[in-house]
Amino acid sequence: MVNIDDAIIAKYESYGEHFEILVDPDLAAEFRNPDGKDVAIEDLLAIEEIFKDSKKGDKASDEAMNKIFETTDPIEVSKIILEKGTVQLTAEQKRQMQKDKRKLIINKISRESINPQTGLPHPAQRIENAMDEAKVKVDPFTSVEQQVQTALKAIKPLIPIRFEKVKVAVRLPGSAAGSAYSAIHPFGEIVNEEWQQDGSWIAIVEIPGGLQDKFASKMAEISGGEAETKTIK
């Protein structure tokens, strides 16, 4: 629980009623980030009280809370205030959140897209440069998924790019097959597999187009350099 002196104010207004809570600035930002970690309300509150005016210490009435929230439970009310209200984040917090969210957007586009002219992934730096040129703005409170689509639309006139999944055939020696499932899972889905007479294991794996090089490197790693990979679609 944050010290009251270090807390910031989260506000919510509805039907002429005003409510405030005192919250940890970092945890409140994490709570409101759709791509952030889950944060318990109890952990981010400086005090489990709902105020009408926190600076004056005026508490919100039970009548007002029942009218707007249909409860006087401070945890439930605080959750609604944080979800629907406004939080007075510092300028530095907003800058850091935008920076972090921008990195997530760039990484996702680089991970899942290819250059349709070559069939190869775009490096993250190329994506970032295109976003800079297109002046893509990042909202720290909007999900990565939503902003990826906006960014992709903005940079398409600048670089040839599209989201595409590819199928990769992989052959591993039998000694490495046991490690294959856990190693492949972060990349994509095994759509077919079979054992060969020589004891090797073959699979068809569907992965985002931008992960072809990383997938090949991972297969080489778990097989001691004996893996064979080939993009078939």
TORRO-297304 format. One line per 10 residues: number of its first residue (from 1); their letters; for each residue y, x, z of N, C-alpha, C, O. Coordinates in Angstrom, 1 decimal. Layout:
NUM = A = Y X Z Y X Z Y X Z Y X Z  ...
//
This chain:
1 = MVNIDDAIIA = -1.2 0.8 0.0 0.0 0.0 0.0 1.2 0.9 0.0 1.4 1.8 0.8  2.2 0.6 -0.9 3.3 1.5 -1.1 4.3 1.2 0.0 4.4 0.1 0.6  5.1 2.2 0.4 6.2 2.1 1.4 7.3 1.2 0.8 7.6 1.2 -0.4  7.8 0.3 1.6 8.8 -0.7 1.2 10.0 0.0 0.5 10.6 -0.5 -0.4  10.4 1.2 1.1 11.5 1.9 0.5 11.3 2.4 -0.9 12.3 2.7 -1.6  10.0 2.6 -1.2 9.7 3.1 -2.6 9.3 2.0 -3.6 9.0 2.3 -4.7  9.3 0.8 -3.1 8.8 -0.3 -3.9 9.9 -0.8 -4.9 11.1 -0.5 -4.6  9.5 -1.5 -5.9 10.5 -2.1 -6.9 10.2 -3.6 -6.8 9.2 -4.1 -6.2  11.1 -4.4 -7.4 11.1 -5.8 -7.3 10.4 -6.4 -8.6 10.8 -6.0 -9.7  9.5 -7.3 -8.4 9.0 -8.1 -9.5 9.5 -9.6 -9.3 9.4 -10.1 -8.2
11 = KYESYGEHFE = 10.0 -10.2 -10.4 10.7 -11.5 -10.2 10.0 -12.5 -11.1 9.5 -12.2 -12.2  10.2 -13.8 -10.7 9.7 -14.9 -11.5 10.6 -16.1 -11.2 10.8 -16.4 -10.0  11.0 -16.8 -12.2 11.9 -18.0 -12.1 11.2 -19.2 -12.8 10.7 -19.0 -13.9  11.2 -20.3 -12.2 10.7 -21.5 -12.9 11.3 -22.8 -12.2 11.3 -22.9 -11.0  11.8 -23.6 -13.1 12.3 -24.9 -12.6 13.3 -24.7 -11.5 13.3 -25.5 -10.5  14.2 -23.8 -11.7 15.3 -23.5 -10.7 14.9 -22.8 -9.4 15.7 -22.6 -8.6  13.6 -22.4 -9.3 13.1 -21.7 -8.2 13.0 -20.2 -8.5 12.6 -19.9 -9.6  13.4 -19.4 -7.5 13.3 -17.9 -7.7 12.4 -17.3 -6.7 12.4 -17.6 -5.5  11.5 -16.4 -7.2 10.6 -15.7 -6.4 10.6 -14.2 -6.6 10.7 -13.8 -7.8  10.4 -13.4 -5.6 10.4 -12.0 -5.7 9.2 -11.4 -4.8 8.9 -12.0 -3.8
21 = ILVDPDLAAE = 8.6 -10.3 -5.3 7.7 -9.5 -4.5 8.1 -8.1 -4.6 8.7 -7.7 -5.6  7.6 -7.3 -3.6 7.9 -5.8 -3.6 6.6 -5.1 -4.0 5.6 -5.3 -3.3  6.6 -4.3 -5.0 5.4 -3.7 -5.5 5.5 -2.2 -5.8 6.6 -1.7 -5.9  4.4 -1.6 -5.8 4.3 -0.2 -6.2 4.6 -0.1 -7.7 4.0 -0.7 -8.5  5.6 0.7 -8.1 6.0 0.8 -9.5 4.9 1.2 -10.5 4.8 0.7 -11.6  4.1 2.2 -10.0 3.1 2.7 -10.9 1.9 1.8 -11.1 1.4 1.5 -12.1  1.5 1.2 -9.9 0.4 0.3 -10.0 0.8 -1.0 -10.6 -0.1 -1.7 -11.3  2.0 -1.5 -10.5 2.5 -2.7 -11.1 2.5 -2.5 -12.7 2.1 -3.4 -13.4  2.9 -1.3 -13.1 2.9 -1.0 -14.5 1.5 -1.0 -15.0 1.2 -1.5 -16.1  0.5 -0.4 -14.3 -0.9 -0.4 -14.7 -1.5 -1.8 -14.7 -2.2 -2.1 -15.6
31 = FRNPDGKDVA = -1.1 -2.6 -13.8 -1.6 -4.0 -13.7 -1.1 -4.8 -15.0 -1.9 -5.6 -15.5  0.1 -4.5 -15.4 0.6 -5.3 -16.6 0.2 -4.7 -17.9 0.5 -5.3 -19.0  -0.4 -3.5 -17.9 -0.8 -2.9 -19.1 -2.1 -3.5 -19.6 -3.1 -3.3 -18.9  -2.1 -4.2 -20.7 -3.4 -4.8 -21.2 -4.5 -3.9 -21.4 -5.7 -4.3 -21.5  -4.2 -2.6 -21.6 -5.2 -1.6 -21.9 -5.4 -0.7 -20.7 -6.1 0.3 -20.8  -4.8 -1.0 -19.5 -4.9 -0.2 -18.3 -6.2 -0.6 -17.5 -7.0 -1.4 -17.9  -6.2 0.1 -16.3 -7.3 -0.1 -15.4 -7.1 -1.4 -14.6 -5.9 -1.8 -14.4  -8.1 -2.0 -14.0 -8.0 -3.1 -13.1 -7.4 -2.6 -11.8 -7.8 -1.6 -11.3  -6.4 -3.3 -11.4 -5.7 -3.0 -10.1 -5.7 -4.2 -9.2 -5.3 -5.3 -9.6  -6.2 -4.0 -8.0 -6.2 -5.1 -7.0 -4.8 -5.5 -6.5 -4.0 -4.5 -6.3
41 = IEDLLAIEEI = -4.5 -6.7 -6.5 -3.1 -7.1 -6.0 -2.8 -6.5 -4.6 -1.7 -6.1 -4.4  -3.8 -6.6 -3.8 -3.6 -6.1 -2.4 -3.1 -4.6 -2.4 -2.4 -4.2 -1.5  -3.5 -3.8 -3.4 -3.2 -2.4 -3.4 -1.8 -2.2 -3.9 -1.2 -1.1 -3.6  -1.2 -3.0 -4.7 0.1 -2.8 -5.3 1.2 -3.4 -4.5 2.4 -3.1 -4.8  0.9 -4.3 -3.6 2.0 -5.0 -2.8 2.5 -4.1 -1.7 1.7 -3.5 -1.0  3.8 -4.0 -1.5 4.3 -3.3 -0.3 4.2 -4.1 0.9 4.0 -3.6 2.0  4.3 -5.4 0.7 4.1 -6.4 1.8 3.6 -7.7 1.3 4.1 -8.1 0.2  2.7 -8.3 1.9 2.2 -9.6 1.4 3.1 -10.7 1.8 2.7 -11.6 2.6  4.2 -10.7 1.2 5.2 -11.8 1.4 5.9 -12.1 0.1 6.0 -11.3 -0.8  6.2 -13.4 -0.1 6.9 -13.9 -1.2 8.3 -14.2 -0.8 8.6 -15.0 0.1
51 = FKDSKKGDKA = 9.3 -13.6 -1.5 10.7 -13.8 -1.1 11.4 -14.6 -2.1 11.1 -14.7 -3.3  12.5 -15.3 -1.6 13.5 -15.9 -2.5 14.5 -14.8 -2.9 15.0 -14.8 -4.0  14.8 -14.0 -1.9 15.7 -12.8 -2.2 15.3 -11.7 -1.3 15.5 -11.7 -0.1  14.6 -10.7 -1.9 13.9 -9.7 -1.1 15.0 -8.7 -0.5 14.7 -8.2 0.6  16.1 -8.6 -1.1 17.2 -7.7 -0.5 17.8 -8.3 0.8 18.1 -7.5 1.7  17.8 -9.6 0.8 18.3 -10.2 2.0 17.2 -10.5 3.0 17.5 -10.9 4.2  16.0 -10.4 2.6 14.8 -10.7 3.4 14.6 -12.2 3.5 13.8 -12.6 4.4  15.2 -13.0 2.6 14.9 -14.4 2.6 13.6 -14.8 2.0 13.4 -14.5 0.8  12.7 -15.4 2.7 11.4 -15.7 2.2 11.4 -17.0 1.4 12.2 -17.9 1.7  10.5 -17.1 0.5 10.4 -18.3 -0.3 9.7 -19.4 0.6 8.9 -19.1 1.4
61 = SDEAMNKIFE = 10.1 -20.6 0.4 9.6 -21.7 1.2 8.2 -22.1 0.7 7.9 -22.0 -0.5  7.4 -22.6 1.6 6.1 -23.2 1.2 6.3 -24.3 0.2 5.4 -24.5 -0.7  7.3 -25.1 0.4 7.6 -26.2 -0.5 7.8 -25.7 -1.9 7.3 -26.3 -2.9  8.6 -24.7 -2.1 8.9 -24.1 -3.4 7.6 -23.5 -4.0 7.4 -23.7 -5.2  6.8 -22.8 -3.2 5.6 -22.2 -3.8 4.6 -23.3 -4.2 4.0 -23.2 -5.2  4.5 -24.3 -3.4 3.5 -25.4 -3.8 4.0 -26.1 -5.0 3.2 -26.5 -5.8  5.3 -26.2 -5.1 5.9 -26.9 -6.3 5.6 -26.2 -7.6 5.2 -26.8 -8.6  5.7 -24.8 -7.6 5.6 -24.0 -8.8 4.2 -23.5 -9.0 3.6 -23.5 -10.1  3.5 -23.0 -7.9 2.3 -22.3 -8.0 1.1 -23.2 -7.5 -0.1 -22.8 -7.8  1.4 -24.3 -6.8 0.3 -25.1 -6.2 -0.5 -24.4 -5.2 -1.7 -24.7 -5.0
71 = TTDPIEVSKI = 0.1 -23.4 -4.6 -0.6 -22.6 -3.5 0.5 -21.8 -2.8 1.6 -21.5 -3.3  0.2 -21.5 -1.5 1.1 -20.6 -0.8 0.4 -19.3 -0.5 1.0 -18.5 0.3  -0.7 -19.1 -1.0 -1.5 -17.8 -0.8 -0.7 -16.7 -1.5 -0.5 -16.7 -2.7  -0.2 -15.7 -0.7 0.7 -14.6 -1.3 0.0 -13.8 -2.4 0.6 -13.3 -3.3  -1.3 -13.7 -2.3 -2.1 -12.9 -3.3 -2.1 -13.7 -4.6 -1.8 -13.1 -5.7  -2.4 -14.9 -4.6 -2.4 -15.7 -5.8 -1.1 -15.9 -6.4 -0.9 -15.8 -7.6  -0.1 -16.1 -5.6 1.3 -16.2 -6.1 1.8 -14.9 -6.7 2.4 -14.9 -7.7  1.5 -13.8 -6.0 1.9 -12.5 -6.5 1.3 -12.2 -7.9 1.9 -11.6 -8.7  0.0 -12.6 -8.0 -0.7 -12.4 -9.3 0.1 -13.1 -10.4 0.3 -12.5 -11.5  0.5 -14.3 -10.2 1.2 -15.1 -11.2 2.6 -14.5 -11.5 3.0 -14.4 -12.6
81 = ILEKGTVQLT = 3.3 -14.0 -10.4 4.6 -13.4 -10.6 4.4 -12.2 -11.5 5.3 -12.0 -12.4  3.4 -11.4 -11.3 3.2 -10.1 -12.0 2.8 -10.4 -13.5 3.2 -9.8 -14.4  2.0 -11.5 -13.7 1.5 -11.8 -15.0 2.6 -12.5 -15.9 2.7 -12.2 -17.1  3.5 -13.3 -15.2 4.4 -14.1 -16.0 5.9 -13.7 -15.8 6.7 -14.0 -16.6  6.1 -12.9 -14.8 7.5 -12.5 -14.5 7.9 -11.2 -15.1 7.3 -10.8 -16.0  8.9 -10.6 -14.5 9.5 -9.4 -15.0 9.4 -8.3 -13.9 9.5 -8.7 -12.7  9.2 -7.1 -14.2 9.1 -6.0 -13.3 10.1 -4.9 -13.7 10.2 -4.5 -14.8  10.9 -4.5 -12.7 12.0 -3.6 -12.9 11.5 -2.1 -13.0 11.6 -1.4 -12.0  10.8 -1.8 -14.1 10.3 -0.4 -14.2 11.5 0.6 -14.5 12.5 0.2 -15.0  11.2 1.8 -14.1 12.2 2.8 -14.3 12.2 3.2 -15.8 11.2 3.0 -16.5
91 = AEQKRQMQKD = 13.3 3.9 -16.3 13.3 4.3 -17.7 12.2 5.4 -17.9 11.6 5.4 -19.0  12.0 6.2 -16.9 10.9 7.2 -17.1 9.5 6.6 -17.2 8.7 7.1 -18.0  9.3 5.6 -16.4 8.0 4.9 -16.5 7.8 4.3 -17.8 6.7 4.4 -18.4  8.8 3.6 -18.4 8.7 3.0 -19.7 8.4 4.1 -20.8 7.6 3.8 -21.6  9.1 5.2 -20.7 8.9 6.3 -21.6 7.5 6.8 -21.6 6.8 7.0 -22.6  7.0 7.0 -20.4 5.6 7.5 -20.2 4.6 6.5 -20.7 3.6 6.9 -21.4  4.8 5.2 -20.4 3.9 4.2 -20.9 3.9 4.1 -22.4 2.8 3.9 -23.0  5.1 4.2 -23.0 5.1 4.2 -24.4 4.4 5.4 -25.0 3.7 5.2 -26.1  4.6 6.5 -24.4 3.9 7.7 -24.9 2.4 7.6 -24.8 1.7 7.9 -25.8  1.9 7.1 -23.7 0.5 6.9 -23.5 -0.1 5.9 -24.5 -1.2 6.1 -25.1
101 = KRKLIINKIS = 0.6 4.8 -24.7 0.2 3.7 -25.6 0.2 4.2 -27.0 -0.7 3.9 -27.8  1.2 5.0 -27.4 1.3 5.5 -28.7 0.1 6.4 -29.0 -0.5 6.4 -30.1  -0.3 7.2 -28.1 -1.4 8.1 -28.2 -2.7 7.3 -28.5 -3.5 7.7 -29.3  -2.9 6.2 -27.7 -4.1 5.4 -27.9 -4.1 4.8 -29.3 -5.2 4.7 -29.9  -3.0 4.3 -29.7 -2.9 3.7 -31.1 -3.2 4.7 -32.1 -4.0 4.4 -33.0  -2.7 5.9 -32.1 -2.9 6.9 -33.0 -4.4 7.3 -33.1 -5.0 7.4 -34.1  -5.0 7.5 -31.9 -6.4 7.9 -31.8 -7.3 6.8 -32.4 -8.3 7.1 -33.0  -7.0 5.5 -32.1 -7.8 4.4 -32.6 -7.8 4.4 -34.2 -8.8 4.2 -34.8  -6.5 4.5 -34.7 -6.4 4.5 -36.2 -7.1 5.7 -36.8 -7.8 5.5 -37.8  -7.0 6.9 -36.2 -7.7 8.0 -36.7 -9.2 7.9 -36.6 -9.9 8.4 -37.5
111 = RESINPQTGL = -9.6 7.2 -35.5 -11.1 7.1 -35.3 -11.7 6.1 -36.3 -12.8 6.3 -36.7  -11.0 5.1 -36.6 -11.6 4.0 -37.4 -11.2 3.9 -38.8 -11.7 3.1 -39.6  -10.3 4.7 -39.3 -9.8 4.6 -40.7 -10.3 5.8 -41.5 -10.7 6.8 -41.0  -10.2 5.6 -42.8 -10.5 6.7 -43.8 -9.4 6.7 -44.9 -8.7 5.7 -45.0  -9.4 7.8 -45.6 -8.6 7.9 -46.8 -9.5 7.4 -47.9 -10.5 8.0 -48.3  -9.2 6.2 -48.5 -10.2 5.6 -49.5 -10.3 6.5 -50.8 -11.2 6.3 -51.6  -9.3 7.4 -51.0 -9.4 8.2 -52.1 -10.4 9.3 -52.0 -11.0 9.8 -53.0  -10.7 9.7 -50.7 -11.6 10.8 -50.5 -12.8 10.4 -49.7 -13.9 11.1 -49.7  -12.7 9.2 -49.0 -13.8 8.8 -48.1 -13.8 9.5 -46.8 -14.7 9.4 -46.0  -12.8 10.4 -46.5 -12.7 11.2 -45.3 -11.7 10.6 -44.3 -10.8 9.9 -44.7
121 = PHPAQRIENA = -11.9 11.0 -43.1 -10.9 10.5 -42.0 -9.6 11.2 -42.2 -9.5 12.3 -42.6  -8.5 10.5 -41.7 -7.2 11.1 -41.6 -7.1 11.8 -40.2 -7.5 11.2 -39.2  -6.6 13.1 -40.2 -6.4 13.7 -38.9 -5.3 12.9 -38.1 -4.4 12.3 -38.6  -5.4 13.0 -36.8 -4.5 12.2 -35.9 -3.1 12.6 -36.2 -2.2 11.8 -36.1  -2.8 13.9 -36.5 -1.4 14.4 -36.7 -0.9 13.7 -37.9 0.3 13.4 -38.0  -1.7 13.5 -38.9 -1.2 12.8 -40.2 -0.8 11.4 -39.9 0.2 10.8 -40.4  -1.6 10.7 -39.0 -1.3 9.3 -38.6 0.0 9.3 -37.8 0.9 8.5 -38.1  0.2 10.3 -36.9 1.4 10.3 -36.1 2.6 10.6 -37.0 3.6 10.0 -36.7  2.5 11.5 -37.9 3.6 11.8 -38.8 4.0 10.5 -39.6 5.2 10.3 -39.8  3.0 9.8 -40.1 3.3 8.6 -40.9 4.0 7.5 -40.0 4.9 6.8 -40.5
131 = MDEAKVKVDP = 3.5 7.4 -38.7 4.2 6.4 -37.8 5.6 6.8 -37.5 6.5 6.0 -37.4  5.8 8.1 -37.4 7.2 8.6 -37.2 8.1 8.3 -38.4 9.2 7.8 -38.3  7.6 8.5 -39.6 8.3 8.3 -40.8 8.6 6.8 -41.0 9.7 6.4 -41.4  7.6 6.0 -40.6 7.8 4.5 -40.7 8.5 3.9 -39.6 8.8 2.7 -39.6  8.9 4.7 -38.6 9.6 4.3 -37.4 8.9 3.2 -36.7 9.5 2.2 -36.3  7.6 3.4 -36.4 6.8 2.4 -35.7 7.2 2.4 -34.2 7.2 3.4 -33.6  7.6 1.2 -33.7 7.9 1.1 -32.3 6.7 0.7 -31.5 5.9 -0.2 -32.0  6.6 1.2 -30.3 5.4 0.9 -29.5 5.9 0.1 -28.3 6.8 0.5 -27.6  5.2 -1.0 -28.0 5.5 -1.8 -26.8 4.5 -1.5 -25.7 3.3 -1.7 -26.0  4.9 -1.0 -24.6 3.9 -0.6 -23.5 3.1 -1.8 -23.0 2.1 -1.6 -22.3
141 = FTSVEQQVQT = 3.6 -3.0 -23.2 3.0 -4.1 -22.6 2.2 -5.0 -23.6 1.7 -6.1 -23.3  2.1 -4.5 -24.8 1.3 -5.2 -25.8 0.0 -4.3 -26.1 0.0 -3.1 -26.1  -1.1 -5.0 -26.3 -2.4 -4.3 -26.4 -2.5 -3.4 -27.6 -1.7 -3.6 -28.6  -3.3 -2.4 -27.5 -3.5 -1.4 -28.5 -4.0 -2.2 -29.8 -3.5 -1.9 -30.9  -4.9 -3.1 -29.7 -5.5 -3.8 -30.8 -4.4 -4.5 -31.6 -4.4 -4.3 -32.9  -3.5 -5.2 -31.0 -2.4 -5.8 -31.7 -1.5 -4.8 -32.4 -1.1 -5.0 -33.5  -1.2 -3.7 -31.7 -0.2 -2.8 -32.3 -0.8 -1.9 -33.3 -0.1 -1.4 -34.2  -2.1 -1.7 -33.3 -2.8 -1.0 -34.4 -2.6 -1.7 -35.7 -2.3 -1.0 -36.7  -2.7 -3.0 -35.7 -2.5 -3.7 -37.0 -1.1 -3.6 -37.5 -0.9 -3.5 -38.7  -0.1 -3.6 -36.6 1.3 -3.5 -37.0 1.5 -2.1 -37.5 2.2 -1.9 -38.5
151 = ALKAIKPLIP = 1.0 -1.1 -36.8 1.2 0.3 -37.3 0.5 0.5 -38.6 1.1 1.2 -39.5  -0.7 0.0 -38.8 -1.4 0.2 -40.0 -0.6 -0.4 -41.2 -0.6 0.2 -42.3  -0.1 -1.6 -41.0 0.7 -2.2 -42.1 1.9 -1.4 -42.4 2.3 -1.3 -43.6  2.5 -0.7 -41.4 3.8 0.1 -41.6 3.5 1.4 -42.4 4.3 1.8 -43.1  2.3 2.0 -42.1 2.1 3.3 -42.7 1.3 3.2 -44.0 1.2 4.2 -44.7  0.8 2.1 -44.4 0.0 2.0 -45.6 0.8 2.4 -46.9 0.3 3.0 -47.8  2.1 2.1 -46.9 2.9 2.5 -48.1 3.1 4.0 -48.1 3.5 4.6 -49.2  2.8 4.7 -47.0 3.1 6.1 -46.9 1.8 7.0 -47.2 1.9 8.1 -47.8  0.7 6.5 -46.7 -0.6 7.2 -46.9 -1.7 6.3 -47.3 -1.7 5.1 -46.8  -2.6 6.7 -48.2 -3.8 5.8 -48.5 -4.7 5.7 -47.3 -5.2 6.7 -46.8
161 = IRFEKVKVAV = -4.9 4.5 -46.8 -5.6 4.3 -45.6 -6.2 2.9 -45.5 -5.6 2.0 -45.9  -7.4 2.8 -44.9 -8.0 1.5 -44.6 -9.1 1.7 -43.6 -9.7 2.8 -43.4  -9.3 0.6 -42.8 -10.3 0.6 -41.8 -11.6 0.3 -42.5 -11.7 -0.6 -43.3  -12.6 1.1 -42.2 -13.9 0.9 -42.8 -15.0 1.5 -42.0 -14.9 2.6 -41.4  -16.2 0.8 -41.9 -17.3 1.4 -41.3 -18.3 1.9 -42.3 -18.3 1.4 -43.4  -18.9 3.0 -42.0 -19.8 3.6 -42.9 -21.2 3.8 -42.3 -21.4 3.7 -41.1  -22.2 3.9 -43.2 -23.6 4.1 -42.7 -24.0 5.5 -42.9 -23.8 6.1 -44.0  -24.5 6.1 -41.9 -24.9 7.5 -41.9 -26.4 7.7 -41.6 -26.8 7.1 -40.6  -27.1 8.4 -42.5 -28.5 8.7 -42.3 -28.5 10.0 -41.5 -27.9 10.9 -41.8  -29.4 10.0 -40.4 -29.5 11.1 -39.6 -31.0 11.4 -39.4 -31.8 10.5 -39.1
171 = RLPGSAAGSA = -31.4 12.7 -39.6 -32.7 13.1 -39.3 -32.7 14.1 -38.1 -31.9 15.1 -38.2  -33.5 13.9 -37.1 -33.5 14.8 -35.9 -34.9 15.3 -35.7 -35.9 14.5 -36.0  -35.1 16.5 -35.2 -36.5 16.9 -34.8 -36.9 16.0 -33.7 -36.1 15.6 -32.9  -38.2 15.9 -33.5 -38.8 15.0 -32.5 -38.3 15.4 -31.1 -38.2 14.6 -30.2  -38.1 16.7 -30.9 -37.7 17.2 -29.6 -36.3 16.7 -29.2 -36.0 16.7 -28.0  -35.5 16.3 -30.2 -34.1 15.9 -29.9 -34.0 14.3 -29.9 -32.9 13.8 -29.5  -35.0 13.7 -30.3 -34.9 12.2 -30.5 -34.7 11.5 -29.2 -34.0 10.5 -29.1  -35.2 12.1 -28.1 -35.0 11.4 -26.8 -33.5 11.4 -26.4 -33.1 10.5 -25.6  -32.8 12.3 -26.8 -31.3 12.3 -26.5 -30.5 11.5 -27.5 -29.3 11.3 -27.3  -31.1 11.1 -28.6 -30.3 10.5 -29.6 -29.7 9.2 -29.2 -28.5 9.0 -29.6
181 = YSAIHPFGEI = -30.4 8.3 -28.5 -29.8 7.0 -28.2 -28.5 7.1 -27.4 -27.5 6.4 -27.7  -28.5 7.9 -26.4 -27.3 8.0 -25.5 -26.2 8.7 -26.3 -25.0 8.4 -26.0  -26.6 9.6 -27.2 -25.6 10.4 -27.9 -25.0 9.5 -29.0 -23.8 9.7 -29.3  -25.7 8.7 -29.6 -25.3 7.8 -30.7 -24.4 6.6 -30.2 -23.5 6.2 -30.9  -24.8 6.1 -29.0 -24.1 4.9 -28.5 -22.6 4.9 -28.6 -22.0 3.9 -29.0  -21.9 6.0 -28.2 -20.4 6.0 -28.2 -19.9 5.9 -29.6 -18.7 5.5 -29.8  -20.7 6.2 -30.6 -20.2 6.3 -32.0 -20.4 4.9 -32.7 -19.5 4.5 -33.4  -21.5 4.3 -32.5 -21.8 3.1 -33.3 -23.1 2.5 -33.0 -23.7 2.6 -31.9  -23.7 1.9 -34.0 -25.0 1.1 -33.8 -26.1 1.6 -34.7 -25.9 1.8 -35.9  -27.3 1.8 -34.1 -28.4 2.1 -34.9 -28.9 0.8 -35.6 -29.3 -0.1 -35.0
191 = VNEEWQQDGS = -28.9 0.8 -36.9 -29.3 -0.4 -37.7 -30.8 -0.3 -38.2 -31.4 -1.3 -38.5  -31.3 1.0 -38.2 -32.7 1.1 -38.6 -33.2 2.5 -38.1 -32.4 3.4 -38.0  -34.4 2.6 -37.8 -35.0 3.9 -37.3 -36.5 3.9 -37.6 -37.2 2.9 -37.6  -37.0 5.1 -37.7 -38.5 5.3 -37.9 -38.9 6.7 -37.7 -38.1 7.7 -37.8  -40.1 6.9 -37.3 -40.7 8.2 -37.1 -41.4 8.7 -38.3 -42.0 7.9 -39.0  -41.2 9.9 -38.7 -41.9 10.5 -39.8 -43.2 11.2 -39.5 -43.4 11.5 -38.3  -44.0 11.4 -40.4 -45.3 12.0 -40.2 -45.2 13.5 -39.6 -46.1 13.9 -38.9  -44.1 14.1 -40.0 -43.9 15.5 -39.5 -43.4 15.5 -38.0 -43.1 16.6 -37.5  -43.2 14.3 -37.4 -42.7 14.2 -36.1 -41.2 14.1 -35.9 -40.7 14.0 -34.8  -40.5 14.1 -37.0 -39.1 14.0 -37.0 -38.7 12.5 -36.9 -39.5 11.6 -37.1
201 = WIAIVEIPGG = -37.4 12.2 -36.5 -36.9 10.9 -36.3 -35.8 10.7 -37.2 -34.9 11.5 -37.3  -35.8 9.5 -38.0 -34.8 9.2 -38.9 -34.2 7.9 -38.5 -34.9 6.9 -38.1  -32.8 7.8 -38.6 -32.1 6.5 -38.3 -31.0 6.4 -39.3 -30.4 7.3 -39.8  -30.6 5.1 -39.4 -29.4 4.7 -40.1 -28.4 4.2 -39.1 -28.8 3.3 -38.3  -27.3 4.8 -39.0 -26.3 4.5 -38.0 -25.0 4.0 -38.6 -24.5 4.7 -39.5  -24.5 2.9 -38.1 -23.2 2.4 -38.6 -22.1 2.8 -37.7 -22.1 2.5 -36.5  -21.1 3.5 -38.2 -20.0 4.1 -37.3 -18.7 3.9 -38.0 -18.6 3.6 -39.2  -17.6 3.9 -37.3 -16.2 3.9 -37.9 -16.1 5.1 -38.8 -16.5 6.2 -38.5  -15.4 4.8 -40.0 -15.3 5.9 -41.0 -14.7 7.2 -40.5 -15.0 8.2 -41.0  -13.8 7.1 -39.6 -13.1 8.2 -39.1 -13.9 9.2 -38.2 -13.4 10.2 -37.8
211 = LQDKFASKMA = -15.1 8.7 -37.8 -15.9 9.5 -36.9 -17.0 10.3 -37.6 -17.9 10.9 -36.9  -17.0 10.4 -38.9 -18.1 11.0 -39.6 -18.3 12.5 -39.2 -19.4 12.9 -38.9  -17.2 13.3 -39.1 -17.3 14.7 -38.8 -17.7 14.9 -37.3 -18.6 15.7 -37.0  -17.2 14.1 -36.4 -17.5 14.2 -35.0 -19.0 13.8 -34.8 -19.7 14.4 -34.0  -19.4 12.8 -35.5 -20.8 12.3 -35.4 -21.8 13.4 -35.8 -22.7 13.7 -35.2  -21.5 14.0 -37.0 -22.3 15.1 -37.5 -22.3 16.3 -36.5 -23.4 16.9 -36.3  -21.2 16.6 -35.9 -21.1 17.7 -34.9 -22.0 17.4 -33.7 -22.6 18.3 -33.1  -21.9 16.1 -33.2 -22.7 15.7 -32.1 -24.2 15.8 -32.3 -24.9 16.2 -31.5  -24.6 15.4 -33.5 -26.0 15.4 -33.8 -26.5 16.9 -33.9 -27.6 17.2 -33.5  -25.6 17.7 -34.5 -26.0 19.2 -34.5 -26.1 19.8 -33.1 -26.9 20.6 -32.8
221 = EISGGEAETK = -25.2 19.3 -32.2 -25.2 19.8 -30.8 -26.5 19.4 -30.1 -27.1 20.3 -29.4  -26.9 18.2 -30.2 -28.1 17.7 -29.5 -29.4 18.3 -30.1 -30.5 18.2 -29.4  -29.4 18.7 -31.3 -30.6 19.2 -32.0 -30.6 20.7 -32.2 -31.5 21.2 -32.8  -29.7 21.4 -31.6 -29.6 22.8 -31.7 -29.4 23.3 -33.2 -29.9 24.3 -33.6  -28.6 22.4 -33.9 -28.2 22.8 -35.2 -29.2 22.3 -36.3 -29.1 22.7 -37.5  -30.3 21.6 -35.9 -31.3 21.2 -36.8 -31.1 19.8 -37.4 -31.9 19.4 -38.2  -30.1 19.1 -37.0 -29.9 17.8 -37.5 -29.5 17.8 -39.0 -28.8 18.7 -39.4  -29.8 16.7 -39.7 -29.4 16.5 -41.0 -28.7 15.2 -41.1 -29.2 14.2 -40.6  -27.4 15.1 -41.6 -26.7 13.8 -41.7 -26.2 13.7 -43.1 -25.8 14.6 -43.7  -26.1 12.4 -43.5 -25.6 12.1 -44.8 -25.0 10.7 -44.9 -25.7 9.8 -44.5
231 = TIK = -23.8 10.6 -45.3 -23.1 9.3 -45.4 -23.7 8.6 -46.7 -23.7 9.2 -47.8  -24.2 7.4 -46.4 -24.8 6.7 -47.5 -24.0 5.5 -48.0 -24.4 4.8 -49.0  -23.0 5.1 -47.2 -22.2 3.9 -47.6 -20.8 4.0 -46.9 -20.0 3.1 -47.0
//
